[in-house]
Structures are given as structure tokens and as C-alpha cells.
Amino acid sequence: MTGGLMVPLSGQSQSAGQDQFQLINGNTVDLSEIINLFDFEKMAEGKMPKMAFEYVASGAADEFTVRWNRQALDAIKLNPNVLNDVSKLDTSVTLFGHKLPYPILVAPTAFHKIMHPEGELATARGASKAEAIYVVSSFTTTPLEEIKKVATEPFWFQLYVRDDKEFTKNLVQKAEELGCRALCITVDTPVGGARDRQARVNFKLPDGINAPYRIGESLSITWKEMEWLISFAKVPVLLKGILHPDDADKAIEIGASGIIVSNHSGRNLDTVPATIEVLPRIVERVNKRIPILMDGGIRRGTDVLKAIALGANAVLVGKPICFGLASGGAEGVTKTLEILRAEFEMAMALTGRATIASIDQSLIWK
Ligand SMILES: Cc1cc2nc3c(=O)[nH]c(=O)nc-3n(C[C@H](O)[C@H](O)[C@H](O)COP(=O)(O)O)c2cc1C
């Protein structure tokens, strides 16, 4: 199998200590015990302050949607073919003219400095090392100029529209000037969700950590503001948080270049369905007019395969990146992506699919 960085399936093929990394504060971090993405969550829980862990790990209200995201992926069975030539895999996809070596991006997540002292700089370094696009959150705790300096792979920018429209426009233009290749405008957060677990730990940013673009109040945007944003954006605009096929249609009508099927990892409106359940409806309605990305509960290479089989062009991962970051800074982020990439390659080979184009609905057991 070629085409990607392989991560050993178990620790035994690695020499002891190979996975030990030096952090800038002099502490070493040992990631050799980490075999899969769930391991990172356990490690992160032991390392993060409770408030930060609760911020990352929690969903809205009773967390039905958080669980459904995973349960729905787990419930899908695969229908493999054998004896296809899988000696050489091509996992690359092209999005908006840019070739990605594999179809996994880093989802925008806020406040990385509460997860690791190096914050978004570690995320950018880690994602770049794994050759992945990092979608930087509007609620980054590190200015974009600094992220740009350390990122060696392209980055995208996620926008929460603020009530000061001039500020919002300037922020988009700043991101574009700094080389951001696409804009993901989050449309599923006119208000925050019922974040019970965050309320219980009285979540707030610790002193000394601030989010420079979280200025004023968020604007409860409508299709009108979205048209305004698309009218001046110079890079492709994706609408993040689409769950209804009618909204996918409208997004295309107003000129969106892509959509992200997302339920915000179950953090906003509890009891909406799992994104993997929603995906086929959106795929049917969009009918290949624009690329569709998906996120929510992706933890295994087989999850990536299932999303692509059901029509996604690529997926994003949120929480696992936060846990990788909290566990091991940049190296944790890289390892998170490498594990997922390696598992995805295994899943392709084991289902007899050598290219992304050959991953289709017939892979899903009916
Ligand atoms: C800690 C955390 C912070 C997040 N912050 C943002 C954000 O600032 N902007 C945004 O559009 N989505 C945000 N999201 C949602 C993610 O972009 C993404 O939709 C989701 O995490 C994907 O699901 P997963 O975490 O199960 O992989 C956040 C998610 C988490 C877990």
C-alpha cells in the first residue's frame, strides 16, 4: 500500500521512545501508547484542566446528537470486494482547484490556547506536517498573521459574522490577503446551544487568553447577509452547517461554492440527526453541482470511507484534533491525522477500492 504515511497498527514495531517529543517548555510527551483516536481523548482528559476538557468534549443539552453522530456511523456496515488491485492507492482529491493528498481536513475549533500553550500555532504546524488543510476558527486565540507564518500547507478561514459589518468585511479581506484559500461561513449558530456541561463548569476564557476576532456580538445572519458576503469574497465560500436539502439549494442559488453538512458536533441544536444520516439527502439534491464536505463523529478510517461512499467529497474532524493538540501539541495533531489517514488507506485496500472515485454506494451493505 502506498500513497500515505503509515502509522504502525500497534506500538511493537516502533523502537521505544520514537514517539517522544520535546515540547518548548522542556517537558517530553510520550505518544507511543496512542493507537487510535479514542486513545487521544483519554490522554487529553488526564492532561487538560476540567474546564477546557468540558468545553471540548461536551455537546448541547442531553447530547443525543453527539451520540447519534457516532452510533449512525457505527451502524453502517461495509460490503467489500476482493481481488481488486490495491497495491497502489490514490487517496487524493481536488477541491476548488487544490489537490489534497487525502480527503480529511482540520475542522475549525475555537480557543486552542486553552487546550495547549502553543495554541493554534501547534495546530497549524501539526496539520501542515500531516499535509492537511487547517480551517482556522474565527475564534482563534492566535492572530492569523502568526498562523500564516508557521503554516506550510494552505489554510482556510471559518467566519462567524459579527454585528459590525465593516469589521467582518475587513476580517475576510485580511484572511484573503494572508492567503486563505476558502471561506467557511458558519450558518448554524444564530445563537449558542444549551451548553449545560459548559455552564456547570462556568466556562470562560482564562485571563491572558483572548480571541482577537471575537469583537462585538454575533450577527444573526440571513440569506441577505450571505449574498452580501459572497458578493465581495474573492475565494470560494462554503456554507457550514447545512442540514436541509432546501437550504443546500438556496446556497447554490446565491452562489456558494460548497457546503459543509454539519451539526456542529451536536453542540448547538440537540436531537438533530447524525450528519451521516442527513448526507444522502443533501447529496441527492445537490446532484454534483458543488462539492459537499461533512463532519460530525468521524473517528475511524472506515467513517471517512462511509462518508465518501455516501457522497461527501471530503470530511473534517474537530474534537479529535483538539484532543491530539491537548495531548501532544503539534505532534499530537499530526499523529491524529496520520492515524486517520492510515486507517482510511487500510479501509480502502480492504474493501477493494484503489481510488476515491471507486468509493461509491455499492460499498454500503443494504
Ligand atoms: C471545541 C470545539 C470548538 C468548535 N468551535 C467551532 C468554531 O469556532 N467555529 C465553527 O464553525 N465550528 C466550531 N466547532 C464545530 C466544528 O467545526 C465541527 O463542525 C465539529 O467539531 C465536527 O464534529 P467532530 O468534533 O465530531 O469531529 C467546534 C467544535 C468543537 C468540538
The ligand as a Tripos MOL2 file, in Angstrom:
@<TRIPOS>MOLECULE
LIG
   31    33     1     0     0
SMALL
NO_CHARGES

@<TRIPOS>ATOM
      1 C1        -14.2150   22.5200   20.9080 C.3       1 LIG1
      2 C2        -14.9390   22.8360   19.6540 C.ar      1 LIG1
      3 C3        -14.9610   24.1360   19.1850 C.ar      1 LIG1
      4 C4        -15.6080   24.4480   17.9920 C.ar      1 LIG1
      5 N1        -15.5290   25.7210   17.5090 N.ar      1 LIG1
      6 C5        -16.0810   26.0000   16.3050 C.ar      1 LIG1
      7 C6        -15.9000   27.2830   15.7350 C.ar      1 LIG1
      8 O1        -15.2480   28.1470   16.2890 O.2       1 LIG1
      9 N2        -16.4930   27.5180   14.5340 N.ar      1 LIG1
     10 C7        -17.2220   26.5530   13.8640 C.ar      1 LIG1
     11 O2        -17.7300   26.8190   12.7760 O.2       1 LIG1
     12 N3        -17.3590   25.3300   14.3750 N.ar      1 LIG1
     13 C8        -16.7990   25.0130   15.5700 C.ar      1 LIG1
     14 N4        -16.9020   23.7450   16.0610 N.ar      1 LIG1
     15 C9        -17.5450   22.6880   15.2320 C.3       1 LIG1
     16 C10       -16.5110   22.0350   14.3130 C.3       1 LIG1
     17 O3        -16.0790   22.8820   13.2960 O.3       1 LIG1
     18 C11       -17.0610   20.7840   13.6390 C.3       1 LIG1
     19 O4        -18.2610   21.0880   12.9700 O.3       1 LIG1
     20 C12       -17.2940   19.6050   14.5670 C.3       1 LIG1
     21 O5        -16.3990   19.6470   15.6490 O.3       1 LIG1
     22 C13       -17.1300   18.2890   13.8150 C.3       1 LIG1
     23 O6        -17.5090   17.1930   14.6030 O.3       1 LIG1
     24 P1        -16.4590   16.3060   15.4500 P.3       1 LIG1
     25 O7        -15.9330   17.1810   16.5210 O.co2     1 LIG1
     26 O8        -17.3170   15.2280   15.9670 O.co2     1 LIG1
     27 O9        -15.3840   15.8360   14.5110 O.co2     1 LIG1
     28 C14       -16.2850   23.4270   17.2640 C.ar      1 LIG1
     29 C15       -16.2740   22.1180   17.7460 C.ar      1 LIG1
     30 C16       -15.6040   21.8140   18.9170 C.ar      1 LIG1
     31 C17       -15.5780   20.3900   19.3920 C.3       1 LIG1
@<TRIPOS>BOND
     1     1     2 1
     2     2     3 ar
     3     2    30 ar
     4     3     4 ar
     5     4     5 ar
     6     4    28 ar
     7     5     6 ar
     8     6     7 ar
     9     6    13 1
    10     7     8 2
    11     7     9 ar
    12     9    10 ar
    13    10    11 2
    14    10    12 ar
    15    12    13 ar
    16    13    14 ar
    17    14    15 1
    18    14    28 ar
    19    15    16 1
    20    16    17 1
    21    16    18 1
    22    18    19 1
    23    18    20 1
    24    20    21 1
    25    20    22 1
    26    22    23 1
    27    23    24 1
    28    24    25 2
    29    24    26 1
    30    24    27 1
    31    28    29 ar
    32    29    30 ar
    33    30    31 1
@<TRIPOS>SUBSTRUCTURE
     1 LIG1         1 GROUP 0 **** ****
